[in-house]
Amino acid sequence: MTQAAPTAAADTADAAADLSRARRRALTVLVVSQALGGAGMAAGITVGALLAQDLFGSAGLAGLPAALFTAGGALGAAALGRVCQRFGRRPGLTLGNAAAALGSAGVVAGAAARWPVLLLAALFVYGAGTATGLLARYAGADLAPPERRGRAAGTVLFAMTLGAIAGPNLVGPTGALAHAWGVPRLAGPFLLAAAAYTAAALVLLVWLRPEPLLPARPAEPHGPHGAPDEPGAGPRRPVRGAPGVVTGATVMITAQLVMIAVMTMTPVHLAGHGHTTQAVGLVIALHVGAMFLPSPLIGLLADRVGGRRVADAAGAVLLGAGLLAALAPPASVALSACALVLLGVGWNLALLGGTALITDAAPAGDRAAVQGLADVGMSVAGATGGMASGLVMGSGGYPVLAAAAGALALAVIPAVALRGTRR
């Protein structure tokens, strides 16, 4: 008996060390796939509107790609969430990247053949596949022990910026390659997207081990009824109305609506006051950087203080962003850039705070589908914010839009988080 106890303890320690190494390796695989996927997403979105305008010969139809990205992203988030729940994260994320690669190749083919129907269908498939980029943050949270979920999700989200920064800078070289192959130059970035998403799919398919949804965490070995929660088991009890799920989803959806509404109209506002395209591009680039670069730090904050407090902070930061954007003199690019940076940070706070709330509230057997539906809500909110922003700005002006968006964030996000705490 004296020798058995130390042996058992040593075996347990070895198993824990092996599991920790496996988790770190799997998280590294997710980071690599996200960097590749970020390059594909950024390169494609950069020229989507220009490609549509060139093919259709009308600036009025240049907004079709954004609409198709949004619609495809909503469908992709729901479908991929269910695939992840049924078969596991690895098949679901692999399928999403493969769909984005297929859509990218279809865009190139449609542009080369000047076939609008193929181009539009391919853009929809491409949009559905790009939903993988945000869904992957949940896989990062799955891989981590409960006290490190925020940092893991933030690390996976941060990895997208690595590719997103590189992608737009390769528009010129990929355009030259496309021209050399007899394809329109504007389709060049989609060649990069096809290659990047294919590589991301292969990385996940071959190296993502262990399966993130397997109940490896000692603190969460079973589902709500005492049966193991495994991919393929399906949900045993609906949890979509659970307080933490509702709170997290509402926080993310509200932040998405506010962020898209202000971000969409800021370039129009700045250009209308005589600022150059380069100045507008710099403001948007700073905003996108603020959306993703702070992710590891905000994830750490979520681990330390909890998702609800991070969500509370999101409401305050988004209000500050809206007020600064509303009060900034139109001639000041610097103040507009500061407002958009705050807007990006507030969105990140809401996204990671909401992610922590949903991940903690949903049991493993139902988690992937619930998370997918939450991201569907974000897609719909983004589309709503984009459409409503033009109407509000047209009737009341940009300051009214920005101030109203900030007030909405402060009214909804902390109130919902506080209500979730009381429940």
PEMO-V340346 format. One record per residue. N is the residue number from 1. OMEGA is omega as a letter, one per 30 degrees, with the letter a starting at -180 (none if undefined). Layout:
N_OMEGA ; N_OMEGA
//
This chain:
1_a ; 2_a ; 3_a ; 4_a ; 5_l ; 6_l ; 7_l ; 8_l ; 9_l ; 10_l ; 11_l ; 12_l ; 13_l ; 14_l ; 15_l ; 16_l ; 17_l ; 18_l ; 19_l ; 20_l ; 21_l ; 22_l ; 23_l ; 24_l ; 25_l ; 26_l ; 27_l ; 28_l ; 29_l ; 30_l ; 31_l ; 32_a ; 33_l ; 34_l ; 35_l ; 36_l ; 37_l ; 38_l ; 39_l ; 40_a ; 41_a ; 42_a ; 43_a ; 44_a ; 45_a ; 46_a ; 47_a ; 48_a ; 49_l ; 50_l ; 51_l ; 52_l ; 53_l ; 54_a ; 55_a ; 56_a ; 57_a ; 58_l ; 59_a ; 60_a ; 61_a ; 62_l ; 63_a ; 64_l ; 65_l ; 66_l ; 67_a ; 68_l ; 69_a ; 70_a ; 71_l ; 72_l ; 73_l ; 74_l ; 75_a ; 76_l ; 77_l ; 78_a ; 79_a ; 80_l ; 81_l ; 82_l ; 83_l ; 84_l ; 85_a ; 86_a ; 87_a ; 88_a ; 89_a ; 90_l ; 91_a ; 92_a ; 93_l ; 94_l ; 95_a ; 96_l ; 97_l ; 98_l ; 99_l ; 100_l ; 101_l ; 102_l ; 103_l ; 104_l ; 105_l ; 106_l ; 107_l ; 108_l ; 109_l ; 110_l ; 111_a ; 112_a ; 113_a ; 114_a ; 115_a ; 116_a ; 117_l ; 118_a ; 119_a ; 120_l ; 121_a ; 122_l ; 123_l ; 124_l ; 125_l ; 126_l ; 127_l ; 128_a ; 129_a ; 130_l ; 131_l ; 132_a ; 133_l ; 134_a ; 135_a ; 136_l ; 137_l ; 138_l ; 139_l ; 140_l ; 141_l ; 142_a ; 143_a ; 144_l ; 145_a ; 146_a ; 147_a ; 148_a ; 149_a ; 150_l ; 151_a ; 152_l ; 153_l ; 154_l ; 155_l ; 156_l ; 157_l ; 158_a ; 159_l ; 160_a ; 161_a ; 162_l ; 163_a ; 164_l ; 165_a ; 166_a ; 167_a ; 168_l ; 169_l ; 170_l ; 171_a ; 172_a ; 173_l ; 174_l ; 175_l ; 176_l ; 177_l ; 178_l ; 179_l ; 180_l ; 181_l ; 182_l ; 183_l ; 184_a ; 185_a ; 186_l ; 187_a ; 188_l ; 189_l ; 190_l ; 191_l ; 192_a ; 193_l ; 194_a ; 195_a ; 196_a ; 197_l ; 198_l ; 199_l ; 200_l ; 201_a ; 202_l ; 203_a ; 204_a ; 205_a ; 206_a ; 207_a ; 208_l ; 209_f ; 210_l ; 211_a ; 212_a ; 213_l ; 214_a ; 215_a ; 216_a ; 217_l ; 218_a ; 219_a ; 220_a ; 221_a ; 222_l ; 223_a ; 224_a ; 225_l ; 226_l ; 227_a ; 228_l ; 229_a ; 230_l ; 231_a ; 232_a ; 233_l ; 234_a ; 235_l ; 236_l ; 237_l ; 238_l ; 239_a ; 240_l ; 241_l ; 242_a ; 243_a ; 244_l ; 245_a ; 246_a ; 247_a ; 248_a ; 249_a ; 250_l ; 251_a ; 252_a ; 253_l ; 254_l ; 255_l ; 256_l ; 257_a ; 258_a ; 259_a ; 260_a ; 261_a ; 262_a ; 263_a ; 264_a ; 265_l ; 266_l ; 267_l ; 268_l ; 269_a ; 270_l ; 271_l ; 272_l ; 273_l ; 274_l ; 275_a ; 276_l ; 277_l ; 278_l ; 279_l ; 280_l ; 281_l ; 282_l ; 283_a ; 284_l ; 285_l ; 286_l ; 287_a ; 288_l ; 289_l ; 290_l ; 291_a ; 292_a ; 293_a ; 294_a ; 295_a ; 296_a ; 297_a ; 298_l ; 299_l ; 300_l ; 301_l ; 302_l ; 303_a ; 304_a ; 305_l ; 306_a ; 307_a ; 308_l ; 309_l ; 310_l ; 311_l ; 312_l ; 313_l ; 314_l ; 315_a ; 316_a ; 317_l ; 318_l ; 319_l ; 320_l ; 321_a ; 322_l ; 323_l ; 324_l ; 325_a ; 326_a ; 327_a ; 328_l ; 329_a ; 330_a ; 331_a ; 332_l ; 333_a ; 334_a ; 335_l ; 336_l ; 337_l ; 338_l ; 339_a ; 340_l ; 341_l ; 342_l ; 343_l ; 344_l ; 345_l ; 346_l ; 347_a ; 348_l ; 349_a ; 350_a ; 351_a ; 352_l ; 353_l ; 354_l ; 355_l ; 356_a ; 357_a ; 358_a ; 359_l ; 360_a ; 361_a ; 362_l ; 363_a ; 364_a ; 365_a ; 366_a ; 367_a ; 368_l ; 369_l ; 370_l ; 371_l ; 372_l ; 373_l ; 374_l ; 375_l ; 376_l ; 377_l ; 378_l ; 379_l ; 380_l ; 381_l ; 382_l ; 383_l ; 384_l ; 385_l ; 386_a ; 387_a ; 388_a ; 389_l ; 390_l ; 391_a ; 392_a ; 393_l ; 394_a ; 395_a ; 396_a ; 397_a ; 398_l ; 399_l ; 400_l ; 401_a ; 402_a ; 403_l ; 404_l ; 405_l ; 406_l ; 407_l ; 408_l ; 409_a ; 410_a ; 411_a ; 412_a ; 413_l ; 414_l ; 415_l ; 416_l ; 417_l ; 418_l ; 419_l ; 420_l ; 421_a ; 422_l ; 423_none
//
